[in-house]
Amino acid sequence: SIKMDPFLAVAYYLRALCHVDSRCHDAALADFNLALDCLRSAPLINYRQLGLKHRLYACDLLYNMCGSECVCVC
């Protein structure tokens, strides 16, 4: 889905979570940053208009991003 729509923040977010599960924290941080860039300072993106049942909240993204960053530093 990232190839079809490089501005789909939720795709980067979900891929980042997969990287976290695989313990690839550097790759996760990169995808979290891309998702954050796609949010463009909005507090959330509601994907209902696209037929998806997902809302991406900036606070969830930042929370998971901090967790990955702490693992990278330690």
CHARMM internal coordinates of N, CA and C (Angstrom, degrees):
IC EDIT
DIST 1 N 1 CA 1.4416
DIST 1 CA 1 C 1.5328
ANGL 1 N 1 CA 1 C 112.38
DIST 1 C 2 N 1.3280
ANGL 1 CA 1 C 2 N 117.11
DIHE 1 N 1 CA 1 C 2 N -25.11
DIST 2 N 2 CA 1.4696
ANGL 1 C 2 N 2 CA 119.82
DIHE 1 CA 1 C 2 N 2 CA 178.23
DIST 2 CA 2 C 1.5229
ANGL 2 N 2 CA 2 C 110.45
DIHE 1 C 2 N 2 CA 2 C -68.28
DIST 2 C 3 N 1.3162
ANGL 2 CA 2 C 3 N 117.12
DIHE 2 N 2 CA 2 C 3 N -37.27
DIST 3 N 3 CA 1.4677
ANGL 2 C 3 N 3 CA 119.59
DIHE 2 CA 2 C 3 N 3 CA 178.13
DIST 3 CA 3 C 1.5234
ANGL 3 N 3 CA 3 C 111.19
DIHE 2 C 3 N 3 CA 3 C -65.96
DIST 3 C 4 N 1.3356
ANGL 3 CA 3 C 4 N 116.72
DIHE 3 N 3 CA 3 C 4 N -35.08
DIST 4 N 4 CA 1.4655
ANGL 3 C 4 N 4 CA 120.57
DIHE 3 CA 3 C 4 N 4 CA -178.86
DIST 4 CA 4 C 1.5234
ANGL 4 N 4 CA 4 C 111.68
DIHE 3 C 4 N 4 CA 4 C -76.86
DIST 4 C 5 N 1.3475
ANGL 4 CA 4 C 5 N 116.91
DIHE 4 N 4 CA 4 C 5 N -32.86
DIST 5 N 5 CA 1.4585
ANGL 4 C 5 N 5 CA 120.81
DIHE 4 CA 4 C 5 N 5 CA -179.22
DIST 5 CA 5 C 1.5253
ANGL 5 N 5 CA 5 C 109.26
DIHE 4 C 5 N 5 CA 5 C -145.38
DIST 5 C 6 N 1.3254
ANGL 5 CA 5 C 6 N 117.55
DIHE 5 N 5 CA 5 C 6 N 93.20
DIST 6 N 6 CA 1.4662
ANGL 5 C 6 N 6 CA 120.27
DIHE 5 CA 5 C 6 N 6 CA -177.00
DIST 6 CA 6 C 1.5293
ANGL 6 N 6 CA 6 C 113.88
DIHE 5 C 6 N 6 CA 6 C -69.81
DIST 6 C 7 N 1.3321
ANGL 6 CA 6 C 7 N 118.16
DIHE 6 N 6 CA 6 C 7 N -1.28
DIST 7 N 7 CA 1.4624
ANGL 6 C 7 N 7 CA 121.40
DIHE 6 CA 6 C 7 N 7 CA 178.23
DIST 7 CA 7 C 1.5271
ANGL 7 N 7 CA 7 C 112.14
DIHE 6 C 7 N 7 CA 7 C -107.12
DIST 7 C 8 N 1.3246
ANGL 7 CA 7 C 8 N 117.12
DIHE 7 N 7 CA 7 C 8 N 12.33
DIST 8 N 8 CA 1.4629
ANGL 7 C 8 N 8 CA 122.33
DIHE 7 CA 7 C 8 N 8 CA -179.86
DIST 8 CA 8 C 1.5321
ANGL 8 N 8 CA 8 C 108.86
DIHE 7 C 8 N 8 CA 8 C -84.39
DIST 8 C 9 N 1.3076
ANGL 8 CA 8 C 9 N 115.67
DIHE 8 N 8 CA 8 C 9 N 91.40
DIST 9 N 9 CA 1.4668
ANGL 8 C 9 N 9 CA 121.73
DIHE 8 CA 8 C 9 N 9 CA -173.98
DIST 9 CA 9 C 1.5222
ANGL 9 N 9 CA 9 C 112.38
DIHE 8 C 9 N 9 CA 9 C -57.44
DIST 9 C 10 N 1.3169
ANGL 9 CA 9 C 10 N 116.77
DIHE 9 N 9 CA 9 C 10 N -38.08
DIST 10 N 10 CA 1.4604
ANGL 9 C 10 N 10 CA 119.68
DIHE 9 CA 9 C 10 N 10 CA -177.67
DIST 10 CA 10 C 1.5252
ANGL 10 N 10 CA 10 C 111.53
DIHE 9 C 10 N 10 CA 10 C -63.91
DIST 10 C 11 N 1.3132
ANGL 10 CA 10 C 11 N 118.46
DIHE 10 N 10 CA 10 C 11 N -29.41
DIST 11 N 11 CA 1.4661
ANGL 10 C 11 N 11 CA 121.31
DIHE 10 CA 10 C 11 N 11 CA 177.96
DIST 11 CA 11 C 1.5285
ANGL 11 N 11 CA 11 C 110.29
DIHE 10 C 11 N 11 CA 11 C -66.93
DIST 11 C 12 N 1.3285
ANGL 11 CA 11 C 12 N 117.03
DIHE 11 N 11 CA 11 C 12 N -43.19
DIST 12 N 12 CA 1.4655
ANGL 11 C 12 N 12 CA 120.28
DIHE 11 CA 11 C 12 N 12 CA 176.62
DIST 12 CA 12 C 1.5287
ANGL 12 N 12 CA 12 C 110.86
DIHE 11 C 12 N 12 CA 12 C -64.69
DIST 12 C 13 N 1.3275
ANGL 12 CA 12 C 13 N 116.03
DIHE 12 N 12 CA 12 C 13 N -40.13
DIST 13 N 13 CA 1.4587
ANGL 12 C 13 N 13 CA 120.99
DIHE 12 CA 12 C 13 N 13 CA -179.51
DIST 13 CA 13 C 1.5290
ANGL 13 N 13 CA 13 C 110.85
DIHE 12 C 13 N 13 CA 13 C -62.72
DIST 13 C 14 N 1.3193
ANGL 13 CA 13 C 14 N 116.81
DIHE 13 N 13 CA 13 C 14 N -47.35
DIST 14 N 14 CA 1.4653
ANGL 13 C 14 N 14 CA 120.20
DIHE 13 CA 13 C 14 N 14 CA -179.28
DIST 14 CA 14 C 1.5261
ANGL 14 N 14 CA 14 C 111.60
DIHE 13 C 14 N 14 CA 14 C -67.04
DIST 14 C 15 N 1.3296
ANGL 14 CA 14 C 15 N 117.09
DIHE 14 N 14 CA 14 C 15 N -37.46
DIST 15 N 15 CA 1.4683
ANGL 14 C 15 N 15 CA 119.63
DIHE 14 CA 14 C 15 N 15 CA 176.46
DIST 15 CA 15 C 1.5267
ANGL 15 N 15 CA 15 C 110.01
DIHE 14 C 15 N 15 CA 15 C -65.68
DIST 15 C 16 N 1.3318
ANGL 15 CA 15 C 16 N 116.75
DIHE 15 N 15 CA 15 C 16 N -37.86
DIST 16 N 16 CA 1.4632
ANGL 15 C 16 N 16 CA 120.41
DIHE 15 CA 15 C 16 N 16 CA 177.21
DIST 16 CA 16 C 1.5256
ANGL 16 N 16 CA 16 C 110.67
DIHE 15 C 16 N 16 CA 16 C -61.49
DIST 16 C 17 N 1.3209
ANGL 16 CA 16 C 17 N 117.26
DIHE 16 N 16 CA 16 C 17 N -41.71
DIST 17 N 17 CA 1.4642
ANGL 16 C 17 N 17 CA 120.06
DIHE 16 CA 16 C 17 N 17 CA 178.13
DIST 17 CA 17 C 1.5258
ANGL 17 N 17 CA 17 C 111.17
DIHE 16 C 17 N 17 CA 17 C -63.13
DIST 17 C 18 N 1.3206
ANGL 17 CA 17 C 18 N 117.09
DIHE 17 N 17 CA 17 C 18 N -36.14
DIST 18 N 18 CA 1.4789
ANGL 17 C 18 N 18 CA 120.38
DIHE 17 CA 17 C 18 N 18 CA 175.17
DIST 18 CA 18 C 1.5185
ANGL 18 N 18 CA 18 C 110.48
DIHE 17 C 18 N 18 CA 18 C -64.44
DIST 18 C 19 N 1.3260
ANGL 18 CA 18 C 19 N 117.12
DIHE 18 N 18 CA 18 C 19 N -39.89
DIST 19 N 19 CA 1.4626
ANGL 18 C 19 N 19 CA 120.82
DIHE 18 CA 18 C 19 N 19 CA 176.84
DIST 19 CA 19 C 1.5260
ANGL 19 N 19 CA 19 C 110.94
DIHE 18 C 19 N 19 CA 19 C -63.56
DIST 19 C 20 N 1.3225
ANGL 19 CA 19 C 20 N 117.37
DIHE 19 N 19 CA 19 C 20 N -39.14
DIST 20 N 20 CA 1.4633
ANGL 19 C 20 N 20 CA 120.98
DIHE 19 CA 19 C 20 N 20 CA 177.76
DIST 20 CA 20 C 1.5237
ANGL 20 N 20 CA 20 C 109.84
DIHE 19 C 20 N 20 CA 20 C -61.82
DIST 20 C 21 N 1.3180
ANGL 20 CA 20 C 21 N 116.94
DIHE 20 N 20 CA 20 C 21 N -45.48
DIST 21 N 21 CA 1.4652
ANGL 20 C 21 N 21 CA 120.87
DIHE 20 CA 20 C 21 N 21 CA 178.58
DIST 21 CA 21 C 1.5189
ANGL 21 N 21 CA 21 C 111.80
DIHE 20 C 21 N 21 CA 21 C -61.49
DIST 21 C 22 N 1.3244
ANGL 21 CA 21 C 22 N 116.69
DIHE 21 N 21 CA 21 C 22 N -31.35
DIST 22 N 22 CA 1.4701
ANGL 21 C 22 N 22 CA 121.54
DIHE 21 CA 21 C 22 N 22 CA 179.44
DIST 22 CA 22 C 1.5241
ANGL 22 N 22 CA 22 C 112.47
DIHE 21 C 22 N 22 CA 22 C -88.20
DIST 22 C 23 N 1.3365
ANGL 22 CA 22 C 23 N 116.29
DIHE 22 N 22 CA 22 C 23 N 2.31
DIST 23 N 23 CA 1.4663
ANGL 22 C 23 N 23 CA 123.36
DIHE 22 CA 22 C 23 N 23 CA -179.63
DIST 23 CA 23 C 1.5351
ANGL 23 N 23 CA 23 C 112.47
DIHE 22 C 23 N 23 CA 23 C 64.54
DIST 23 C 24 N 1.3137
ANGL 23 CA 23 C 24 N 116.46
DIHE 23 N 23 CA 23 C 24 N 28.17
DIST 24 N 24 CA 1.4637
ANGL 23 C 24 N 24 CA 122.76
DIHE 23 CA 23 C 24 N 24 CA 174.65
DIST 24 CA 24 C 1.5260
ANGL 24 N 24 CA 24 C 107.66
DIHE 23 C 24 N 24 CA 24 C -99.83
DIST 24 C 25 N 1.3185
ANGL 24 CA 24 C 25 N 116.41
DIHE 24 N 24 CA 24 C 25 N 72.86
DIST 25 N 25 CA 1.4532
ANGL 24 C 25 N 25 CA 121.45
DIHE 24 CA 24 C 25 N 25 CA -169.70
DIST 25 CA 25 C 1.5333
ANGL 25 N 25 CA 25 C 113.36
DIHE 24 C 25 N 25 CA 25 C -70.48
DIST 25 C 26 N 1.3176
ANGL 25 CA 25 C 26 N 118.03
DIHE 25 N 25 CA 25 C 26 N -31.33
DIST 26 N 26 CA 1.4690
ANGL 25 C 26 N 26 CA 119.70
DIHE 25 CA 25 C 26 N 26 CA 176.95
DIST 26 CA 26 C 1.5335
ANGL 26 N 26 CA 26 C 110.66
DIHE 25 C 26 N 26 CA 26 C -65.09
DIST 26 C 27 N 1.3281
ANGL 26 CA 26 C 27 N 116.02
DIHE 26 N 26 CA 26 C 27 N -42.97
DIST 27 N 27 CA 1.4660
ANGL 26 C 27 N 27 CA 120.18
DIHE 26 CA 26 C 27 N 27 CA 177.30
DIST 27 CA 27 C 1.5279
ANGL 27 N 27 CA 27 C 110.55
DIHE 26 C 27 N 27 CA 27 C -66.56
DIST 27 C 28 N 1.3310
ANGL 27 CA 27 C 28 N 116.61
DIHE 27 N 27 CA 27 C 28 N -36.56
DIST 28 N 28 CA 1.4619
ANGL 27 C 28 N 28 CA 120.48
DIHE 27 CA 27 C 28 N 28 CA 177.84
DIST 28 CA 28 C 1.5302
ANGL 28 N 28 CA 28 C 110.45
DIHE 27 C 28 N 28 CA 28 C -63.03
DIST 28 C 29 N 1.3177
ANGL 28 CA 28 C 29 N 116.63
DIHE 28 N 28 CA 28 C 29 N -44.86
DIST 29 N 29 CA 1.4691
ANGL 28 C 29 N 29 CA 120.10
DIHE 28 CA 28 C 29 N 29 CA 179.06
DIST 29 CA 29 C 1.5282
ANGL 29 N 29 CA 29 C 111.45
DIHE 28 C 29 N 29 CA 29 C -60.68
DIST 29 C 30 N 1.3143
ANGL 29 CA 29 C 30 N 116.47
DIHE 29 N 29 CA 29 C 30 N -40.63
DIST 30 N 30 CA 1.4643
ANGL 29 C 30 N 30 CA 120.17
DIHE 29 CA 29 C 30 N 30 CA 179.20
DIST 30 CA 30 C 1.5329
ANGL 30 N 30 CA 30 C 110.26
DIHE 29 C 30 N 30 CA 30 C -61.56
DIST 30 C 31 N 1.3370
ANGL 30 CA 30 C 31 N 116.99
DIHE 30 N 30 CA 30 C 31 N -43.97
DIST 31 N 31 CA 1.4639
ANGL 30 C 31 N 31 CA 119.97
DIHE 30 CA 30 C 31 N 31 CA 179.94
DIST 31 CA 31 C 1.5261
ANGL 31 N 31 CA 31 C 112.03
DIHE 30 C 31 N 31 CA 31 C -71.17
DIST 31 C 32 N 1.3291
ANGL 31 CA 31 C 32 N 117.55
DIHE 31 N 31 CA 31 C 32 N -36.61
DIST 32 N 32 CA 1.4665
ANGL 31 C 32 N 32 CA 119.32
DIHE 31 CA 31 C 32 N 32 CA 175.28
DIST 32 CA 32 C 1.5277
ANGL 32 N 32 CA 32 C 110.11
DIHE 31 C 32 N 32 CA 32 C -60.87
DIST 32 C 33 N 1.3208
ANGL 32 CA 32 C 33 N 117.34
DIHE 32 N 32 CA 32 C 33 N -41.13
DIST 33 N 33 CA 1.4643
ANGL 32 C 33 N 33 CA 120.96
DIHE 32 CA 32 C 33 N 33 CA 178.22
DIST 33 CA 33 C 1.5272
ANGL 33 N 33 CA 33 C 111.85
DIHE 32 C 33 N 33 CA 33 C -63.83
DIST 33 C 34 N 1.3299
ANGL 33 CA 33 C 34 N 116.71
DIHE 33 N 33 CA 33 C 34 N -40.43
DIST 34 N 34 CA 1.4662
ANGL 33 C 34 N 34 CA 120.17
DIHE 33 CA 33 C 34 N 34 CA 177.50
DIST 34 CA 34 C 1.5255
ANGL 34 N 34 CA 34 C 110.93
DIHE 33 C 34 N 34 CA 34 C -64.79
DIST 34 C 35 N 1.3253
ANGL 34 CA 34 C 35 N 116.58
DIHE 34 N 34 CA 34 C 35 N -40.81
DIST 35 N 35 CA 1.4661
ANGL 34 C 35 N 35 CA 120.07
DIHE 34 CA 34 C 35 N 35 CA 177.91
DIST 35 CA 35 C 1.5233
ANGL 35 N 35 CA 35 C 110.35
DIHE 34 C 35 N 35 CA 35 C -63.80
DIST 35 C 36 N 1.3173
ANGL 35 CA 35 C 36 N 116.06
DIHE 35 N 35 CA 35 C 36 N -41.25
DIST 36 N 36 CA 1.4651
ANGL 35 C 36 N 36 CA 120.18
DIHE 35 CA 35 C 36 N 36 CA 179.09
DIST 36 CA 36 C 1.5243
ANGL 36 N 36 CA 36 C 110.96
DIHE 35 C 36 N 36 CA 36 C -63.98
DIST 36 C 37 N 1.3201
ANGL 36 CA 36 C 37 N 117.34
DIHE 36 N 36 CA 36 C 37 N -39.68
DIST 37 N 37 CA 1.4696
ANGL 36 C 37 N 37 CA 120.92
DIHE 36 CA 36 C 37 N 37 CA 176.03
DIST 37 CA 37 C 1.5289
ANGL 37 N 37 CA 37 C 111.05
DIHE 36 C 37 N 37 CA 37 C -61.12
DIST 37 C 38 N 1.3329
ANGL 37 CA 37 C 38 N 116.62
DIHE 37 N 37 CA 37 C 38 N -39.53
DIST 38 N 38 CA 1.4646
ANGL 37 C 38 N 38 CA 120.65
DIHE 37 CA 37 C 38 N 38 CA -179.85
DIST 38 CA 38 C 1.5231
ANGL 38 N 38 CA 38 C 112.34
DIHE 37 C 38 N 38 CA 38 C -68.62
DIST 38 C 39 N 1.3290
ANGL 38 CA 38 C 39 N 117.63
DIHE 38 N 38 CA 38 C 39 N -25.19
DIST 39 N 39 CA 1.4604
ANGL 38 C 39 N 39 CA 120.49
DIHE 38 CA 38 C 39 N 39 CA 178.12
DIST 39 CA 39 C 1.5236
ANGL 39 N 39 CA 39 C 112.14
DIHE 38 C 39 N 39 CA 39 C -69.25
DIST 39 C 40 N 1.3271
ANGL 39 CA 39 C 40 N 117.75
DIHE 39 N 39 CA 39 C 40 N -26.15
DIST 40 N 40 CA 1.4641
ANGL 39 C 40 N 40 CA 122.97
DIHE 39 CA 39 C 40 N 40 CA 178.03
DIST 40 CA 40 C 1.5283
ANGL 40 N 40 CA 40 C 112.63
DIHE 39 C 40 N 40 CA 40 C 51.85
DIST 40 C 41 N 1.3167
ANGL 40 CA 40 C 41 N 115.47
DIHE 40 N 40 CA 40 C 41 N 48.77
DIST 41 N 41 CA 1.4736
ANGL 40 C 41 N 41 CA 123.61
DIHE 40 CA 40 C 41 N 41 CA 176.80
DIST 41 CA 41 C 1.5249
ANGL 41 N 41 CA 41 C 114.11
DIHE 40 C 41 N 41 CA 41 C 67.59
DIST 41 C 42 N 1.3077
ANGL 41 CA 41 C 42 N 118.68
DIHE 41 N 41 CA 41 C 42 N 9.43
DIST 42 N 42 CA 1.4683
ANGL 41 C 42 N 42 CA 121.19
DIHE 41 CA 41 C 42 N 42 CA 175.97
DIST 42 CA 42 C 1.5295
ANGL 42 N 42 CA 42 C 109.08
DIHE 41 C 42 N 42 CA 42 C -78.66
DIST 42 C 43 N 1.3259
ANGL 42 CA 42 C 43 N 118.17
DIHE 42 N 42 CA 42 C 43 N 145.47
DIST 43 N 43 CA 1.4691
ANGL 42 C 43 N 43 CA 119.71
DIHE 42 CA 42 C 43 N 43 CA 179.63
DIST 43 CA 43 C 1.5298
ANGL 43 N 43 CA 43 C 112.92
DIHE 42 C 43 N 43 CA 43 C -72.23
DIST 43 C 44 N 1.3354
ANGL 43 CA 43 C 44 N 117.09
DIHE 43 N 43 CA 43 C 44 N -21.93
DIST 44 N 44 CA 1.4648
ANGL 43 C 44 N 44 CA 120.44
DIHE 43 CA 43 C 44 N 44 CA 177.34
DIST 44 CA 44 C 1.5195
ANGL 44 N 44 CA 44 C 109.63
DIHE 43 C 44 N 44 CA 44 C -163.00
DIST 44 C 45 N 1.3157
ANGL 44 CA 44 C 45 N 114.06
DIHE 44 N 44 CA 44 C 45 N 160.83
DIST 45 N 45 CA 1.4665
ANGL 44 C 45 N 45 CA 121.44
DIHE 44 CA 44 C 45 N 45 CA 170.71
DIST 45 CA 45 C 1.5210
ANGL 45 N 45 CA 45 C 106.78
DIHE 44 C 45 N 45 CA 45 C -125.01
DIST 45 C 46 N 1.3102
ANGL 45 CA 45 C 46 N 115.44
DIHE 45 N 45 CA 45 C 46 N 125.10
DIST 46 N 46 CA 1.4500
ANGL 45 C 46 N 46 CA 121.86
DIHE 45 CA 45 C 46 N 46 CA 177.43
DIST 46 CA 46 C 1.5261
ANGL 46 N 46 CA 46 C 107.69
DIHE 45 C 46 N 46 CA 46 C -99.54
DIST 46 C 47 N 1.3235
ANGL 46 CA 46 C 47 N 116.56
DIHE 46 N 46 CA 46 C 47 N 118.35
DIST 47 N 47 CA 1.4626
ANGL 46 C 47 N 47 CA 121.13
DIHE 46 CA 46 C 47 N 47 CA -175.96
DIST 47 CA 47 C 1.5257
ANGL 47 N 47 CA 47 C 112.79
DIHE 46 C 47 N 47 CA 47 C -92.75
DIST 47 C 48 N 1.3290
ANGL 47 CA 47 C 48 N 117.63
DIHE 47 N 47 CA 47 C 48 N 13.43
DIST 48 N 48 CA 1.4574
ANGL 47 C 48 N 48 CA 121.65
DIHE 47 CA 47 C 48 N 48 CA -179.94
DIST 48 CA 48 C 1.5321
ANGL 48 N 48 CA 48 C 111.07
DIHE 47 C 48 N 48 CA 48 C -58.55
DIST 48 C 49 N 1.3420
ANGL 48 CA 48 C 49 N 116.69
DIHE 48 N 48 CA 48 C 49 N -37.30
DIST 49 N 49 CA 1.4703
ANGL 48 C 49 N 49 CA 119.97
DIHE 48 CA 48 C 49 N 49 CA -179.11
DIST 49 CA 49 C 1.5257
ANGL 49 N 49 CA 49 C 111.90
DIHE 48 C 49 N 49 CA 49 C -61.41
DIST 49 C 50 N 1.3327
ANGL 49 CA 49 C 50 N 115.55
DIHE 49 N 49 CA 49 C 50 N -25.22
DIST 50 N 50 CA 1.4642
ANGL 49 C 50 N 50 CA 119.95
DIHE 49 CA 49 C 50 N 50 CA 178.68
DIST 50 CA 50 C 1.5248
ANGL 50 N 50 CA 50 C 112.60
DIHE 49 C 50 N 50 CA 50 C -92.33
DIST 50 C 51 N 1.3346
ANGL 50 CA 50 C 51 N 116.03
DIHE 50 N 50 CA 50 C 51 N 2.50
DIST 51 N 51 CA 1.4605
ANGL 50 C 51 N 51 CA 119.73
DIHE 50 CA 50 C 51 N 51 CA -179.77
DIST 51 CA 51 C 1.5180
ANGL 51 N 51 CA 51 C 113.30
DIHE 50 C 51 N 51 CA 51 C 86.20
DIST 51 C 52 N 1.3168
ANGL 51 CA 51 C 52 N 117.70
DIHE 51 N 51 CA 51 C 52 N 10.93
DIST 52 N 52 CA 1.4620
ANGL 51 C 52 N 52 CA 121.27
DIHE 51 CA 51 C 52 N 52 CA 178.70
DIST 52 CA 52 C 1.5219
ANGL 52 N 52 CA 52 C 109.34
DIHE 51 C 52 N 52 CA 52 C -100.43
DIST 52 C 53 N 1.3015
ANGL 52 CA 52 C 53 N 116.85
DIHE 52 N 52 CA 52 C 53 N 147.74
DIST 53 N 53 CA 1.4638
ANGL 52 C 53 N 53 CA 121.16
DIHE 52 CA 52 C 53 N 53 CA 179.77
DIST 53 CA 53 C 1.5229
ANGL 53 N 53 CA 53 C 110.77
DIHE 52 C 53 N 53 CA 53 C -97.24
DIST 53 C 54 N 1.2924
ANGL 53 CA 53 C 54 N 116.93
DIHE 53 N 53 CA 53 C 54 N 42.72
DIST 54 N 54 CA 1.4554
ANGL 53 C 54 N 54 CA 120.29
DIHE 53 CA 53 C 54 N 54 CA -175.85
DIST 54 CA 54 C 1.5222
ANGL 54 N 54 CA 54 C 110.53
DIHE 53 C 54 N 54 CA 54 C -126.76
DIST 54 C 55 N 1.3195
ANGL 54 CA 54 C 55 N 114.85
DIHE 54 N 54 CA 54 C 55 N 140.46
DIST 55 N 55 CA 1.4632
ANGL 54 C 55 N 55 CA 122.32
DIHE 54 CA 54 C 55 N 55 CA 170.74
DIST 55 CA 55 C 1.5096
ANGL 55 N 55 CA 55 C 106.60
DIHE 54 C 55 N 55 CA 55 C -123.05
DIST 55 C 56 N 1.2951
ANGL 55 CA 55 C 56 N 116.34
DIHE 55 N 55 CA 55 C 56 N 128.48
DIST 56 N 56 CA 1.4585
ANGL 55 C 56 N 56 CA 121.10
DIHE 55 CA 55 C 56 N 56 CA 178.41
DIST 56 CA 56 C 1.5238
ANGL 56 N 56 CA 56 C 107.75
DIHE 55 C 56 N 56 CA 56 C -103.45
DIST 56 C 57 N 1.3231
ANGL 56 CA 56 C 57 N 115.69
DIHE 56 N 56 CA 56 C 57 N 114.84
DIST 57 N 57 CA 1.4580
ANGL 56 C 57 N 57 CA 122.11
DIHE 56 CA 56 C 57 N 57 CA 178.93
DIST 57 CA 57 C 1.5178
ANGL 57 N 57 CA 57 C 109.67
DIHE 56 C 57 N 57 CA 57 C -96.55
DIST 57 C 58 N 1.3152
ANGL 57 CA 57 C 58 N 116.02
DIHE 57 N 57 CA 57 C 58 N 136.71
DIST 58 N 58 CA 1.4570
ANGL 57 C 58 N 58 CA 121.10
DIHE 57 CA 57 C 58 N 58 CA 178.88
DIST 58 CA 58 C 1.5227
ANGL 58 N 58 CA 58 C 110.62
DIHE 57 C 58 N 58 CA 58 C -59.64
DIST 58 C 59 N 1.3310
ANGL 58 CA 58 C 59 N 117.86
DIHE 58 N 58 CA 58 C 59 N -37.07
DIST 59 N 59 CA 1.4697
ANGL 58 C 59 N 59 CA 120.45
DIHE 58 CA 58 C 59 N 59 CA -178.80
DIST 59 CA 59 C 1.5284
ANGL 59 N 59 CA 59 C 111.49
DIHE 58 C 59 N 59 CA 59 C -64.49
DIST 59 C 60 N 1.3432
ANGL 59 CA 59 C 60 N 118.42
DIHE 59 N 59 CA 59 C 60 N -38.00
DIST 60 N 60 CA 1.4645
ANGL 59 C 60 N 60 CA 120.69
DIHE 59 CA 59 C 60 N 60 CA 176.47
DIST 60 CA 60 C 1.5229
ANGL 60 N 60 CA 60 C 110.91
DIHE 59 C 60 N 60 CA 60 C -65.61
DIST 60 C 61 N 1.3119
ANGL 60 CA 60 C 61 N 115.03
DIHE 60 N 60 CA 60 C 61 N -42.64
DIST 61 N 61 CA 1.4558
ANGL 60 C 61 N 61 CA 120.40
DIHE 60 CA 60 C 61 N 61 CA 179.56
DIST 61 CA 61 C 1.5308
ANGL 61 N 61 CA 61 C 110.58
DIHE 60 C 61 N 61 CA 61 C -61.43
DIST 61 C 62 N 1.3289
ANGL 61 CA 61 C 62 N 116.94
DIHE 61 N 61 CA 61 C 62 N -47.62
DIST 62 N 62 CA 1.4639
ANGL 61 C 62 N 62 CA 120.97
DIHE 61 CA 61 C 62 N 62 CA -178.98
DIST 62 CA 62 C 1.5162
ANGL 62 N 62 CA 62 C 111.80
DIHE 61 C 62 N 62 CA 62 C -66.06
DIST 62 C 63 N 1.3234
ANGL 62 CA 62 C 63 N 118.22
DIHE 62 N 62 CA 62 C 63 N -36.89
DIST 63 N 63 CA 1.4632
ANGL 62 C 63 N 63 CA 121.98
DIHE 62 CA 62 C 63 N 63 CA 178.11
DIST 63 CA 63 C 1.5279
ANGL 63 N 63 CA 63 C 110.45
DIHE 62 C 63 N 63 CA 63 C -61.24
DIST 63 C 64 N 1.3220
ANGL 63 CA 63 C 64 N 116.66
DIHE 63 N 63 CA 63 C 64 N -49.68
DIST 64 N 64 CA 1.4657
ANGL 63 C 64 N 64 CA 120.50
DIHE 63 CA 63 C 64 N 64 CA -179.96
DIST 64 CA 64 C 1.5220
ANGL 64 N 64 CA 64 C 111.42
DIHE 63 C 64 N 64 CA 64 C -67.84
DIST 64 C 65 N 1.3036
ANGL 64 CA 64 C 65 N 116.44
DIHE 64 N 64 CA 64 C 65 N -34.10
DIST 65 N 65 CA 1.4616
ANGL 64 C 65 N 65 CA 121.19
DIHE 64 CA 64 C 65 N 65 CA 178.30
DIST 65 CA 65 C 1.5357
ANGL 65 N 65 CA 65 C 110.09
DIHE 64 C 65 N 65 CA 65 C -63.32
DIST 65 C 66 N 1.3268
ANGL 65 CA 65 C 66 N 116.64
DIHE 65 N 65 CA 65 C 66 N -43.58
DIST 66 N 66 CA 1.4648
ANGL 65 C 66 N 66 CA 120.51
DIHE 65 CA 65 C 66 N 66 CA 179.37
DIST 66 CA 66 C 1.5243
ANGL 66 N 66 CA 66 C 111.05
DIHE 65 C 66 N 66 CA 66 C -63.66
DIST 66 C 67 N 1.3056
ANGL 66 CA 66 C 67 N 116.49
DIHE 66 N 66 CA 66 C 67 N -39.00
DIST 67 N 67 CA 1.4659
ANGL 66 C 67 N 67 CA 119.87
DIHE 66 CA 66 C 67 N 67 CA 178.05
DIST 67 CA 67 C 1.5173
ANGL 67 N 67 CA 67 C 111.76
DIHE 66 C 67 N 67 CA 67 C -61.60
DIST 67 C 68 N 1.3058
ANGL 67 CA 67 C 68 N 116.88
DIHE 67 N 67 CA 67 C 68 N -41.87
DIST 68 N 68 CA 1.4700
ANGL 67 C 68 N 68 CA 120.20
DIHE 67 CA 67 C 68 N 68 CA 178.84
DIST 68 CA 68 C 1.5245
ANGL 68 N 68 CA 68 C 111.31
DIHE 67 C 68 N 68 CA 68 C -69.26
DIST 68 C 69 N 1.3032
ANGL 68 CA 68 C 69 N 115.82
DIHE 68 N 68 CA 68 C 69 N -37.53
DIST 69 N 69 CA 1.4651
ANGL 68 C 69 N 69 CA 119.15
DIHE 68 CA 68 C 69 N 69 CA -179.23
DIST 69 CA 69 C 1.5294
ANGL 69 N 69 CA 69 C 110.78
DIHE 68 C 69 N 69 CA 69 C -67.20
DIST 69 C 70 N 1.3241
ANGL 69 CA 69 C 70 N 117.34
DIHE 69 N 69 CA 69 C 70 N -36.97
DIST 70 N 70 CA 1.4609
ANGL 69 C 70 N 70 CA 120.60
DIHE 69 CA 69 C 70 N 70 CA 178.56
DIST 70 CA 70 C 1.5224
ANGL 70 N 70 CA 70 C 110.78
DIHE 69 C 70 N 70 CA 70 C -64.83
DIST 70 C 71 N 1.3165
ANGL 70 CA 70 C 71 N 117.34
DIHE 70 N 70 CA 70 C 71 N -37.41
DIST 71 N 71 CA 1.4600
ANGL 70 C 71 N 71 CA 120.78
DIHE 70 CA 70 C 71 N 71 CA 178.83
DIST 71 CA 71 C 1.5219
ANGL 71 N 71 CA 71 C 110.49
DIHE 70 C 71 N 71 CA 71 C -67.84
DIST 71 C 72 N 1.3267
ANGL 71 CA 71 C 72 N 116.65
DIHE 71 N 71 CA 71 C 72 N -37.79
DIST 72 N 72 CA 1.4696
ANGL 71 C 72 N 72 CA 120.47
DIHE 71 CA 71 C 72 N 72 CA -179.95
DIST 72 CA 72 C 1.5181
ANGL 72 N 72 CA 72 C 111.60
DIHE 71 C 72 N 72 CA 72 C -66.57
DIST 72 C 73 N 1.3105
ANGL 72 CA 72 C 73 N 116.94
DIHE 72 N 72 CA 72 C 73 N -35.83
DIST 73 N 73 CA 1.4633
ANGL 72 C 73 N 73 CA 121.02
DIHE 72 CA 72 C 73 N 73 CA -176.48
DIST 73 CA 73 C 1.5108
ANGL 73 N 73 CA 73 C 111.39
DIHE 72 C 73 N 73 CA 73 C -76.49
DIST 73 C 74 N 1.3318
ANGL 73 CA 73 C 74 N 116.50
DIHE 73 N 73 CA 73 C 74 N -36.20
DIST 74 N 74 CA 1.4788
ANGL 73 C 74 N 74 CA 120.59
DIHE 73 CA 73 C 74 N 74 CA -174.46
DIST 74 CA 74 C 1.4977
ANGL 74 N 74 CA 74 C 113.51
DIHE 73 C 74 N 74 CA 74 C -71.38
END
COOR INIT
IC SEED 1 N 1 CA 1 C
IC BUILD
